[in-house]
Amino acid sequence: MSRRCDLIAAFGKQKGNQVSHSNRKMIKHFKPNLQTMEFHSEALNQKFRLKVSVKTNRTIVKYGGLDEFLLSRPASKAGSGRAACKILTPLGLKIRRAVKKKKAVVATQVVNS
């Protein structure tokens, strides 16, 4: 069972040194705060059970839902800065493509009617 966020590729297990008072260095593993949560996609009308970090969950709530969060993320490392390093995982990209496709179909139905 991997300790990785299902949506953002940047959140995973990290290593570092724990330095004691005598300056001895011991390897320490820093694990992300992952929670299994259920998100509802309004465009797909489907629920997804995902293992996400608490920071990612706060960002999803800030954007107003899973669909808006996924559509606001860059698909690749095209940009520079903070947003570029927080690209989506393959599962996140798959859900994002499905949401985009569904929203495009709905938009064309509205235009045609």
LINKAWO-V777348 format. One record per run of one state. SS is the DSSP state (helix for helix, strand for strand, loop for the rest). FROM is the first residue (numbers start at 1). LEN is the number of residues. If there is no record, write none. Layout:
((SS,FROM,LEN) (SS,FROM,LEN))
This chain:
((loop,1,7) (strand,8,1) (loop,9,5) (strand,14,6) (loop,20,5) (strand,25,6) (loop,31,3) (strand,34,8) (loop,42,4) (strand,46,8) (helix,54,10) (loop,64,2) (helix,66,7) (loop,73,9) (helix,82,4) (loop,86,2) (strand,88,1) (loop,89,1) (helix,90,23) (loop,113,1))
